[in-house]
Amino acid sequence: MPNHGSSAAPRTSPRAGEVAPIIPILARKVREVEAKSNRGKVGPTNRTRFQVIALLVRDERSRIRDDSALSGNTRSELLKRLDGIATILARIAARDTSLLSLLDSQTQPGPSAQRMRNEWLLSSGAELSEEELQIKAPAPARTPVVSASLAQKQVVPAGVPKRLKARPFAPPVFPSGTSPAVGHLSGWDLLEPLYRSFEQGAGGGAASMPLPPSPRIDQYSPKPLELMAHQLQLLESVKQGHRSFLLADEPGLGKTAQSVIAASVAHAYPLLAVVPNVVKINWAREVSLWTPRRKVSVIHGDGRDVDAFADVFVINYEILDRHLGWLSKFGFRGMVVDEAHFIKNLSSQRSQHVLALADQIRRSTPDGDPLLMALTGTPLINDIEDFHAIWRFLGWVDAEGPTPRLRQALEAIGRTPADRAFYPEARTAVVDQGIVRRVKTEVAKDLPARRVVDLPVELDDDLGRSIRQAERELGARLAAKYRALTASRSPREGWDLDIMRHVAEGELEASRSASSGENVFTMVRRIGQAKASLASDYTAQLAHSVGKVVLFAKHIDVMDTAERLLAEAGLRTVSIRGEQSSSTRQRAIDAFTTDPGVSVAICSLTAAGVGLNLHVASNVVLAELSWTAAEQAQAIDRVHRIGQEEPVTAWRILAAHTVDTKIAELIDAKKGLAARALDGSDEEIVSTTTVQVDALVHLLMEALEG
């Protein structure tokens, strides 16, 4: 394949009268990529598809224009079909602007893109020469940690230059890269088979690497603290030399403590911890608690108060961009990313900054094997490809596929992805790189039970009636679209679920871009507003009878209503919201956990659903629903965690006779992504978007029945 995508067209053998047999293949592939894009996710494999489609559209357009054997009408028709494909590419790139660089004719395709291009051409009947079939490695390009656009934003805390000068004889760094393995998997695109190996589950096998036995005596934690057996097992693995972990323990099992002490065991100082803003101060406390001899410095704003001679540096995602310069040169020997699902979107700057720093730390660590830990109880939210950014952070894969250590393990299987038996062994090979997943029912058997109790409430006021009317109008609108698409069908043929989903997906796409009018998102928000007073009343009753209560809501106006009504009921409250500074948020948490006079913590479902320890309460009120089971579980796990001594009850307030009850039913029935990928279950994998579409299909069915 000369020049990595040369416009020189291969000779083709037309199939079934098709003048340009590659065009139907490109049309099918671009629709597959668009479908992924519509669900908000263009992962690595589909990015490669996007690039290959663009390359082949460009090549085919040149070939058609230069082919004198084609009639004018045929040429126009073929170019029109290619323009249609190009239009879809432009639409996809408009949603994810990081794809625009792949449309540049100067962008060289990597080995995976070259192999994919050849496969598609061969399947279209093309005849490729030996030179064209040869996979060429593109010139290596190292992306700088600090891009030109960020250079002006960089800050350097005052003490950092002194720290760097204080270690003029730092140990030398030797290249640690291993040559890519050449074996029977050479030429295979392995990323997609690896995702599929997790999608298929493992017949009941949990995705957790073998760990050493727990020592009988805890020699890691400072007295009088004591670690649990599952925490000690991970630290034993660190002691034995393992250095990269996706620590995916269920929320509440002490992941922060494990990572803090792991740095001590591995002598991985200085250590960088990148964390959500909401837990920044709590992280500093955990460092001081579990490793009291180590100094911790929290980076705020421009870092004016940074102690450059600290052992552990804690920074939040939001300000990482302005500190990339000095962080990349500081000589960190370890890095922890807390709530690592935050980096799942490879096109986001947040993800790119984290990955660039991790690459730099790998290059600057003398043995090339720093301590890298990704902490998240919910590594998968919407898509199995959510794994990719975390795997890249840990150094298990890069943009092209597995890095040498994982590739060597895959080669040792002795099979290829064409063999069904490859997949469970491939999953094990990835797990053994460092996935650790424990669930509460296995390792914290003494943790009290938890349950979710639904409390249906009647919305019998004007707002409730308007919500039900809006639901009927939305259902009627969906039904009209469905009937228009099925006008030629016989009633005896019944309903077409595929067309129903097509109608629902179109409505969902329109709802996301709508600036006004009634849609599923505005309707769900209005339901939350209508439930606010009822949820607040029930919270007040609980607080008077059982003590401290945590109330979760999704929208600020619902939180405001709860705050006002609970104050009118004579209860002191604190709020934990996304716009607060970390110090303000921590004062609110401390007041709730230590002040007997504070009865209720009113928390944002998105901003306070991670990293907080609120086990001083045992009752949770969910005033609004999330679109995912994971987000709901994260909220409940702020209370149901190590240290909880009472059974935990989550009271879920549902608006009866509205779509609210259907959404609750859907998220309960479809929790399968993490269960299948990590816990080996056979549950169905369903994304956030699928729940939203199913809710709209429910409204459509009700309208058709009515």
Secondary structure, DSSP 8 states (H G I E B T S, - for coil): -GGGT-S---EE--STT-SSTHHHHHHHHHHHHHHHHHTT---HHHHHHHHHHHHHHHHHHHHHHH-TTS-HHHHHHHHHHHHHHHHHHHHHHHH-GGGGGGG-TT----HHHHHHHHHHHHHTTEE--HHHH-----------SS-TTTGGG----TTHHHHHHT-TT-------------STTTT---HHHHHHHHHT--TT--S--------SS--SS-TT----HHHHHHHHHHHTT--EEEE---TTS-HHHHHHHHHHHHT--SEEEEE-GGGHHHHHHHHHHH-TTS-EEE--TT-TT--TT-SEEEEEGGGHHHHHHHHHHS--SEEEEESGGGG--TTSHHHHHHHHHHHHHHHHSTTS--EEEEE-S-S-SS-GGGHHHHHHHHTSB-SSSB-HHHHHHHHTT---TTSTTHHHHHHHHHHTTTEE---HHHH-TTS--EEEEEEEE---SHHHHHHHHHHHHHHHHHHHHHHHHTTTS-GGG---HHHHHHHHHHHHHHHHH-SSS--HHHHHHHHHHHHHHHHHHHHHHHHHHHS-EEEEESSHHHHHHHHHHHHHTT-EEEEE-TTS-HHHHHHHHHHHHH-TTEEEEEEETTTSSSS---TT--EEEE-S--SSHHHHHHHHTTTSSTT--S-EEEEEEEETTSHHHHHHHHHHH--HHHHHHHH--------HHHHHHHHHHHHHHHHHH-
